[in-house]
Amino acid sequence: MGFFPYLPIRIPYSPGIAHWWDPFWWLFQIIVMTVLLISFRKVALRIDDQFDDPKPKPPGHKHKPGSHS
């Protein structure tokens, strides 16, 4: 058994999976998981900002770096 995962079921008289399939599947999984992580991070940061500062700021309000008010 190598590093890459395979189906646990062996199909008799089958030539097997094409050589390009394993790298394609790993690349597809990496891309999908990266997009999901970035999306969840954006949603979590947006929700976190709402809980940290529930009061709307007046227009033109400048947030000073390092201040927590």
ZIPEHU-V893335 format. One record per run of one state. SS is the DSSP state (~ for helix, > for strand, _ for the rest). FROM is the first residue (numbers start at 1). LEN is the number of residues. If there is no record, write none. Layout:
SS_FROM_LEN + SS_FROM_LEN
//
This chain:
__1_18 + ~_19_34 + __53_17
//
